[in-house]
């Protein structure tokens, strides 16, 4: 630093810092750079981007990054509004540099998003892809985005229009997409839930012996309920992945009564919305109220769509921005690799339809068809979820009897 060798200082910070700095310099410009990147080899490819599934914070940041990075690589970018419903109606807009100004700070989806899959009127989807001459497709969304890409990849033998490079960026508050440890939007949702729980706790000041049952979103996935319980100091979390019975609920009643005797004035239980079709939030509240007569009172808090958040957290914004930049490089590289003599892009290889996820703190593109075996399509869940190992820790911190499974590897350092 004393020698003012700034290039070396940046290099010593690591590759991740270098890439983030380059991305910032590129995206922060008021106008697109006059010198285009050579990744496309001088060809002008048409890339399409759409949001699929429920809205989540980070979608707009991902679209902004994708549009501007693609324009820098001499590509034409089409934004599809309202997911596949909009595509079938031809609701498509060609994007320029200024169209996505200041998009990063906003939550929701400016493009509009629906949960519909391309199986409905698939011929119309194929027709629009053919008419728009789309060379690459970028899907941003939750389990529906993954499922849509899988459907198109499996129908490549029937429709050549699906024989283009495709990539999915997991973006959902539920964090229920297979092939990734974290989804864009889930960090914002966790922050919002913790803020709401803190307000619920504050409302308990001045009241005595009160139990709060807080219901979170996430469908069948208990990620939000479990992680928010750990972060906010809740005492238990009922989720679909770990079946529970009336006996478990009654055990919580017993623990609550013991804590109240020892001076604890409040008790918080989280429940994911689809944890159990019979043991609903209302049922649990009624059971607690009946069993706790004279010892404590019970209240319900259903957080609702406020969990989706207003503005994305810095983590979600940066993750969406970096991943979308990776997506542009992947799609443009594949388009150039599989460019035919007639000017069309044609590829039906498994590694040309992928999901871009976070694995072991690194971004990794996994073929979409390889993830199929690791997916529960009935409940829209991955078959393996890393955060389930944290569940015993929740019980330990709440002073329940439990055993924590250590995932680290013990080594003899002799």
Secondary structure, DSSP 4 states (H G I P E B T S, - for coil): -TT--HHHHHHHT-HHHHHHHHHHHHHT-SS--SSPPSTTTT---EEEEEEESS--TTHHHHHHHHHHHHHHTT-EEEEETTHHHHHHTT-EEE--GGGGTT-TT--S-TT-EE---TTTTHHHHHHHHHHHT--EEEEEESHHHHHHHHHHHHTTTT-GGG-SEEEEEEB-TT---TT-S--BTHHHHHHHHHHHHHHHHHHTTT--SEEEEEEE--TT--HHHHHHHHHHT-SEEE-SSS---HHHHHHHHHHHHHHHHTT--EEEEEEETTS-SSS-HHHHHHHHHHHTTTT-EEEEEE-GGGGG-SS--HHHHHHHHHHHHHHHHHHHHHHHHTB-TTS-B----GGGEEEEEEETTEEEEEEHHHHGGGEETTTTEES--GGGGGHHHHHHHTT--------SPP----
